[in-house]
Amino acid sequence: MGQARGGTTHAAAGVTMLRASGGRMVQLHVFPDEARLAADVAKAADAVDPEARSDRERWRAAVEQRLRTWYPRLVIHSRTDFAAIMPSEEVWYVMRDGRVRRPDDRIERLHAALATARDVTADADAALVRSRGIAAAVGSPRGSARRSATATMEPPRPTTDDDAPDDDPNPSGG
């Protein structure tokens, strides 16, 4: 088993382990068994605030809610203690399509394209943030741009009278 970022451990045979609060581990089984889905679940689980992570059901619900943005049909079921070999063992079954189903090439291509689009958007947003930081450091007026290039960045600032140019040759407007 190898340790990944944020308390996520990847094990063999398509099982991912998440580290919950108090050191307990959650075994993650994703359907379909794809690395990108498991990575998205781990990323969403890591992003949940520590207070919600301390409660099993709140954590599972928060992860499911975060993932619904990318996977609208996704559901996460927890294995009940009755079904567990060891009652302390926690297992989540993550079903991207709401249920376990046979692979469908069209759906797989759709999810691959959406994942690529998320990656490209995240890369573009990171490049914009870096560029704005560099522009601000050298005193460029573009460092304080009013509009963002993508919908995932901060909302535009409202325009004020202070933003208007001072060199208007006809201040009366006529």
N, C-alpha and C positions, 0 to 999 in steps of 0.2 A: 504494500500500500504506500502511495506517495502523498505527501502533504501538499495541498494547493493553497491558494490565497484564501484568507478569511475563514479558516476553520473548516474547509471542505477537504475531504479525503476521497480519492478515487480508488475503488477496489476493482478486482478482476470481475469479469463476466457481467459487465453492464450495471454494476451496483455502485452507487455513490453514497458516501457517508457524509452527513452534515453534523457539525458539532453544535449542540444546543447549549443553553445556559446550564451551569452546574456540571459541565463536562459530560453530560449524557450525549449519546450518539443516536442519530436518526438514520436508518437505512432507507435509501431512496431507490425505487424501481420506476423507471419511466417507460411509457408505452406511447409511440414506438421507441424502441431501444436505440436512441441516437445521442451522440455526444453533445451536440449543440443544445438539445432540449435539457439534458442533465446540467449543462453549464449555465443555462438561463435560470433553471430552478435554483441552483446553488447561488448564483448572483443575487436573485431576488431574496433568498433566505438570508444571505449575509447583509442585505440592505434593511431588513426589518429592525426597528429599534429594540434595544436590549430588554426593555420592560415587557414588550409583547413576546419576546423570545422565551421569557421565563414561564409562560403559560402555553402548554402544548397546543391546545385548540386555537387560541388567538394567533399563535405563530403560523400554524398551518393555514388558517383563514387569511392572514395578511399576505403570505406568500402566494396563495391562490389568487387573491385580488390583484396583486402586482402583475402576475403573469397573464391575467385576462386581457390586459392591454395588447399583448402580442399574440396570445392564443385564446380567442373568445370562447371556445368550447372546453377549455381545460378544466379538469377537476382533480382534486387531490383527496384521496381517501386514506384515512389512518387505519391500520390494522388494529382490531380490538384486542384487548388483553386476553380474551377468551381464546383467540386463534393463535396466540403467541406460544412458542415453546418456553421462552423465558419471559415472565411478565414485565420485566424491566426493559425489554427490547422494544424499540419503537420503529415502526416501518410505515413509510408513506408510499402509496401507489399513485403515480402521477400519470393521468391519461390526457394526452394532448387533444384528442378528438372527442373527449367526453366518455369514451369507452374504448375497450381494446377491439381493434378491427384489423382486417387484413390490409396489407400495404396497398395504397392506391398511388400510382406514379404521378397523377395530376396533383393530388394533395401534397405529396412529398416535394414536387417541384415548386408549388406555391409557397410552402413553408421555407424552402431553401432560398427562394427569391426574396421573401420578406426578411429573413435573417440577414441576407446580404445587404438589403436596403437599410436595415438598422445599423449594420456595421459601417456602411459608407456614410450615413448621416452622422453617426457618432464621431467618425474620423474627421469629417468636415467641420463639425462643431468644435472639436478639439483644436483644429488648425485655426479656426476663426478666433478662438480665445487666445491662442498663442500669438497670432498676428496682432490682435488688439493690444495685448500686453507689450509687444515690441514697439508698436506704433506709439503707445502712450509713453514708453520709456524714452523715445527720441523726440517727443513733443509734437508729433504729427496731429493735425486736427481730425484725422480719421479715427484716432483712438477713442473719440467720444461720439461715434456714429449713433444716429437715432434709431435705426432699424436693424434688425437682425436678418441674417441671410436665410436662416431656416426656422421652421416653426418650433423647434425644440430649444431655441435659445430664449433669453429673457424677453418679456414683452416690450414693445417700443415705448420710449418715454413720451409723455405728452409735450407738445410744442408750446413754448411760452414766448412772450414778447421779447424776452432777452435773447432768443435764438435768431431773431430777425436781423438782417445785415444793417449796419449803422450808416452805410454810404448810399442811402436812397436819395437820388437827385430830386425827387419830387415827393416830399413827405406828406403833402396834402392829399395825395392819391389821385389827382386830376390832371 
